[in-house]
């Protein structure tokens, strides 16, 4: 594992995780503005919404991480502020909810903005999972496979689960950019990106030992299932209407 600290400015440590998180946010922001032009949205309106959504994303992702490991945080309340960690589904849910309010207030199209933002989901995961890998967190179960990695405090090699998700997010990013260009109807790109992302998350989480389980599944897996079912129903209903 790499040193989580990228460099220091005096006594202040600058962490790789923070740098990579910033790269993901800035890259997603740039992609969303680019996609907004393709979708015929007013970029000034989208830009003002994106700043607020970025804050919502970070707050929701942090709350999602706490909920996913609630037993630990109940036993160690101070770790809410001292321990790092973000959960993608928590951030996405927060953005979706706050986005409803913001788009209504700005009188713009909710689902088209969701389509413009959606390629930022796999892009963000590429950077964030690399940050998780450097931090030695969110690793997988022990493995004897040759690409297993060592984590401090773990006697056996483990699955580099963070790198699995980062690698899978690369083709999903490329495909999502094509989906934006051929957007079938408002919400189609967002639905497809989130369904694909949730399927990946659902199966990879079977290799994740840290999360609290409810009926054999983690909170992240239950959330992924809700996204898969709900957005699949949304997608096929909207597609049938668009083709009618």
N, C-alpha and C positions, 0 to 999 in steps of 0.2 A: 504494500500500500504506500501511496505517496504521503508526504507531510501535508496535512490539511491546511496549514498556513502557507499562503503563497509568498508573502513578504511582510515586513513590518515597517511601520512609519513611527519611529520613536518607540513608544511602549504599546502602540496600537497594532494588533495583529489583523492582517487582511487575509481572509480565508478564501480558498478556491471555491467553496460552495457559494459564497456571496457573489464572487466574480461571475461564476457560471449562471447563477440565478439572474443576475443583471443582464447577461448576454441573452438569455432566453426571453426575458421581458422586452428588451430592446428589439431583438429579432422578430418577436411576435408582433410588436407594435408596428414595425416597418412593413411586415407582410400584410397586416390588417389594412393599413392605409393603401398599399398597392392593390390589394384585392377589392377594396371599396371602390376604387376607380373603375375596375373591370365590371363591377356589379351596378354601376350607375349611382352610387351613393355620394352624398356631399361629404367630402373629406374633412372639412372643418368641423362639421357636426360629429363625425365619427371620432375625430381626434379628441374632442372634448369629452366624449363618452369613455374613450379608452383609458384616460388617466384615472377616472373614478373606478373603472372596472379593474384596473391593476391593483388598486388598494383592496378592493373587494376580494380579488383572487388570493392575495396574501393572507388576509384575515380568515377567509373560508378554508384555505388549505391548512392553516395552522390549527383551526378548530377541528378539521377533519382528522388531522394526525393525532390530536388529543383523544378524540372519540374512538379512533381505531385501537388505541392502547390505554383505554380508560382505567383499567385496573392499576396500571403503573402510576398514572397521574393522581389517582385517588390516594394511593399509598405514599406518593411523593409530590405533594402539591407545588412545592417550589420549582419542580422541574418544568412546570408550565412555562416559566420564564427562562430557566437555565438550560433546558434541553432543546436542541434544534429538531427540525423535522416538519415536513409539509406533506399533505395528502392531496393528490391531484383531484380526486372526485369531490372532496370538500370545496376546493377552489372553484371547480367548474359549476357546482351547484350554486355557490354564492354569486358567481358571475351571471348565471342564468336568472336568478331571482332579482338581483339588483338591476340587471339589464332590462327587465320588464318595466321597472319604474323609470329608468333613464330614457329609454326609447319612447315611452309614452309622453314624458315631459318634453323631450326634444321633437316629438311628433315625426319620428322616423321609423323605418321598418325593422322590427325586432329580428325576424328570421334572416333577412339579408345581412344584417350586421353579424349575426351568429355565423353565417356562411363565411363572411370576410375574416372573422377571427379564428375559425376552426383550424386552419393549417398551423396556427400557433400552438395548438395542443401537442402534436407530435414533436414540433420544434422545441418547445419548452421541455418536453420529456427527455430529449437527447441531452440537453445541458444539465438538467436537474439530476438525472440518473448518473451522469458522470461525476457530479458533485457528491452524490451518495456513495459512489464507489470510492472516491478519494477519502471520504470521511470514515469508510469502513462500516457503513450502516445499511440496513435493508438488504442484507446478504441472504442467500438461500440456505437450504438444508445441506448437511454434509454430503460430499460426493467423492467418488474415487476416479472420476473422469479426469483426463489429463489437463483440462483447462480450469480445474478447481483452483481457488485462490485461498491464501492464508489470511486470517483476520485475527488481530491481537485478542487474546483471551479465549479463542476457540481452538481446541486441540487438533481438529480435523480440517482438511480443506473443504471449502463450501462452494456452492454454485454462485458465480458472479451474476446474481439475478439483476443487478442494476445494469450491467452491460447487455444482458439479454434484451431488456426493455428498450435500452438506447438503440441497439442494433435494429430491432423490429420497427422502431419509430422512424428510421431513415426512409425505407420504402413507403411507409404510410404518409410521410411528409410529401414525398414526390407525387404520390397518387392524389393526395388532397389538393395539391396545386392544380392538377388537371381537372379535378372535380369542380373547382371554382370556375375554371374557364368554360366548362360545359354545364353549369348549374341548371338543373332541370326545372326547379321551382324553388321559391324561398324556403330555406330550411333543409334542402336536400343534401348539401355538402356537410353541414353540421351534423345531420343525422347519421350519415355514412361514416364520418370520421369518428364520432362518438361510439357508434356500434362496433366498429373495428377496434378502437382503443379499448373498449370495455371487454370485448372477447379476449384480447391479449391479456388484459389485467386479470380477468377471471381465472384463466388457466395458469398464469405465472404465479398467482398467489398461493397455489397449492404447494409451491416450493418455498414459501416465506414462513419461517417459524415464529416470528415475533408477534404477529397480530393476535388479538383476542378472537376466539372462535365462538360462533353462535350457530348451533345445529350443524356443526362440521364445516361451516364456511366463515370466512372473515367478514368484517363489516364492509371492507372494500369489495369483496365478491358479491355480497348482497346488493350493494349499490350498483355494481356493474350489471347484475341481472336486471335490476329495475331499468337501467338505461337501455339495455338490449331490448327488453320487451316493449317498453314505452316508446322508444324512438323507432323501433321496427314498425309498430302499429301506425305511428305518425307518418313515417316515410311511405308505406304502401298505400295508406289512405290518401295522402297528398298526391302521390304519383298517379293513382287511379283518377283523381279529380282533374289533374293537369292533362291527362290523356283523353279525357271524356270529350 
